[in-house]
């Protein structure tokens, strides 16, 4: 069986936020004043997450990404990964992390069988990184990246949220990380969350401008998207580079017509879209001894809530939905 929404998009990817907790408080994700976090009983258990994944595989969903908050901040994450490693039919199991704990966890992640890593990194300047993350240490992330490369992880991505006046002077330096490393550095358009318009605010830079900045000193070659884990990025390579560059233009050029994913929030909502469309309360279903048909119906209802194009408005709680 496979899931096809009402706009004939085949759903084969699921992003799973396993916690709303994080060890950082990045300026575009968490307000400085703090957040009202979910109670422990309201967060899906590892067993409930595995139940969802097992059923999703039966419905043709083969690619899964664990997000947060910070997934490595949740206790006993290795227990979840071990259980997921025993689920037959998963073709792609990835994780998005801020990288702070990665040096210590990378070997375990590799041994358990995690396929890929996306690592968030918004500045290569120590003071600026600490300001963006409100306290993070750049060295921790850089050491984690080197450990990941040393262990032989493939298709590792570095996610850079592009912010005018904050890190736009570093785009060239980020791009040059790919010259001698097998990395994909991805530039992601800044979304003005909890605003009427995603492109509002003074930090937004359209993707065309980001590419122009990088092309001033580099020759970019357009690449075809890879078969697995390509997501929404348009990919390029600096001529002669080992790695590549990706550009995600969710604001200036929405890619909704090819969106093939659903999202599971840390508190058990199956969301049709990051920004709009609606959600299904899967946690309540899971905690009432559901039949397989009830779980299937929940996925089908969520898929049919997907809008043809997102609303363009950013009223969403990022730390619960996941990146």
N, C-alpha and C positions, 0 to 999 in steps of 0.2 A: 504493500500500500504506500501511496505517497500523498502529500498534502499540496493542493493547488488552490490558491486563493481566488477570489472572484475576478481578479484582473489577470488570471492565468499565470501568476508567478509561482514557481515550484519552491516550496519551503524545505530547505535541507540543512539549515544551520540554526543553532541555539546558543545564545549567550546567557551564561548563568552567573548572577551575582551571588556569591556565597556568604557575604557579610557586608554590613554597612559601616563597619569599623575600619579605621585606617590610622597608620602611624604618622601620616603627614596631613597638612591642612592647606592644600594648594589653593591659590587665590581664585581660580576659575571653577572650583568644585565645592569648597566649603566656606561658609561665611566666617569671618574672624571671631564672631561672638559664639560660635559653636552650633551644635545641632541637637535636635531631639532624636536620639537614636532608638532603634527598636529594642524591645525587651527580648531576652534570650529565648523565651518560649514562643515568640512570634517569628523567629528566624527558622527557616527550613532546616531540619536535621540532615546529616549526611545521608542517612538511609532514605529519607524522602527525596533528596536530590537524585540519588541513584535510581530510585523507582521511576522518576520522571525521565531520566536519560534512557533507561531500558525501554520504556514505552515509546519514547521519541524515535529510537532506532527502528522500531517496528513500523513506524510511520514514514520511514525514508529519510529521517534526519541523521546525517552521518558525521557532521562536523560540530564540535562543541568547544566553547571558550569559557574558561573560568575567570571571573572578574570580581570586583569588590565595589566599594571600599578597596582594601588591599587583601587579596586572597591569602597571602602568606602570613597575615596577621591573625587569621583564625586558627585556633588551637587544633593540633592533630590533623593538619591538612593532608599529611601522608596517608592517613586512614581513608579519606575520601578518594585520593588518587589511586590507592591500591584497589579499592572497590571498582572504580571506573575502569581500571586496567583489566578487570575480569569481565567487562561487558562486551559481548560479541557484537561485531558490526560497526564499532566506532572506527572511522577512517582518519579522523583528525581530532586530536585533543590538544588544546593550546591554553595558554594563560596570559593574562595581562597583569603586569606587576609594576610597582614603582621602583623596583630594583634594590631597595635599601637592604633587604635580607637575602638577596640573591646569592651572594658569595657563599653563604652558609648552606643554602638550600639547593643550589644548582645540581650538585652531584646526586642528591636524593631524587630530584625531579627527573634527571636523566635515567637513573636506574629503574625508577618506577615505570617509565615509559612515556612521559610527556613528549609530545611531538614538537611543539614550537613555543616560542616566547615572544611576547610583545612587551617592551620595556619603555615606560614613560620617562622622558628626559627633556626638560624644557629650557635648560641653559647649560653651557659648558664653563660658565664663570662661577666660582665658588660662592662669592657674596650674593650674586644674583639668584643662583639656585636656592640658597638658603632663604632669600626673600620670597621667591615664588612659592616655595613649599612650606614656608613659615617654620623653618628649623631643620630641614633635611641637610645631610652632608653629601656633597657631590662625590667625594672619594668613594663612598660606599657603593654608589651606583656604578661608577666607572670600574671599580674592582669586580663587581658582579658581572658586568658585560664581558670583561676579559676572561672571567672564569667560564662563562657560558661558551665563549668561542673556543677556549682551551678544551672543553669537554666535547666539542664537536656538534653542538646543536646546529641545525640547519634552519634556514629561512627566518632567522632572528630579525625582528623589527624594532627600531627605535622610534617611538611616537613623540613628535614635537608639536605641541600646540602653538601655532604661530600667533604672536601677539605684538601688535604695533607699539613701538615705544618701549618694549620690554626685551624681546629677544630677536627683533628683526635685523639687528646688526650682527647676528651670529649665524644666519642662514648658510652663508658660504662655508663657515667653519664646520657646521653640521654636515653639509654635503661632502666635505673632504674626508669625513670619517669613513666614507665608502671606498676611498681610493685603494687602501691596503687591507681592508677588513671585509669579510663576507657578511655584510649587514645590509638591511634595507632601512634607510632613514626615511620616515614618513612625516610629511608636514600636513597638519590637520588644521583646517580653518577654525578660528576661535568662534565659539557660539556664545552669544550674550544670553546666558540662562536666566530664566525668570524675568525676561523682558518681553515686551510686545512683539519685538522683531529680533530674530537671531543675529542680524547684521548691525544692530544698534550698538551704541557704546563706542569708545575710542580705541579699543584694542583690535577690532576686526580688520583683517587684511584679506582681500579676495585672492584666490589661488593664482590667478594670472599674474598678480603683482609679486607673489612669492617666487614664481618661476622666473620672472624677469630679473629679480634680484640675484638669483643663483646663476642665471645665464650671463651675467655681466662678466664673469671671470671663468666660466666653464662651458664647454660644449656638451649639450645634452642630446642624447639619442633616445628616441621613443622606443619602448619595448612592448611586446604583446603581454597581456596578463597571464600569469601562471595558472595552471589548471586547479591547484589546490591552495586555499587560503588567500586568494587574490583579493577578496572583499571588494571594497569600493574604490581602491586607489588606481590612479593612472600612473604607470611606472616608466621611469627613464633611467639612463645610465650616463654618468660622466665618461666621455671617451677614454678607454684604457683602464677604467676603475674595476676593482674586484667586485664590489657590491653595487647596489642600485638605490634609486630614490623613488619614493611614492608620494603622491599628492592626493589628498582627500578633500573634496570640495562640496561638503554637505550643505553649505549655505549658498554659495554662488551658483553651483550647478548640481542641484539635488539628483541623486541617482536612484530615486524611489522606484523607477520603472523596472529596475533589475534587482530590487531588494529581495533577498531570499532567506531572511532570518526572523525568528521570534526571540523574545528576551524573557528570562525568568528572573524576577527581582528577589532580593534576599529574603523578603517576607512573603514570598510565594505567589506573587501575581504574574501571570503569563501575559506579557505585553505584546501587542501587535506591532508597535513602533516606538522608537525612542521618544518621539515628541507628541504623537497624536494617535487617534484611532480607537483607543480603549484597551481594556485588559480583562482577564478572567481570573477570579479568585481560585487559584489551583490549590492553595494550602487547605482551604476548607474541604475541598473534594478529597484531597489526599488523606485527611484526618478523619474521614468517615467511611473507611473501608470500601473504596470505590471498585467498581467493576472495570474491566478493560475498556468496555464501550464508553463508560463515563469519562475516562481519561482521553480516549480518542475524541469524543465530542468536545471536550475542553480545548484540545488543540485545534480542531476544525473551527470552532467558534472564534478563537483568537485569530486564526489566519484570516477569517472572513471579516474581521474588524480592521484589517490593514487598510489604510487609506491609499488612494492612487498616488497621492503626493502628500508629504507631511505638511503640517499647518504653517510652518515657518515661524512658529512661536516657541519659546524655550521654557515653558512652565513645566519643569520636570526636576525631580530630586536625583541628581546625578549619583550620589554616593550609594543609593539603593538600587538604581537601575544598572549601574556599571558601565564602563567605557567600552 
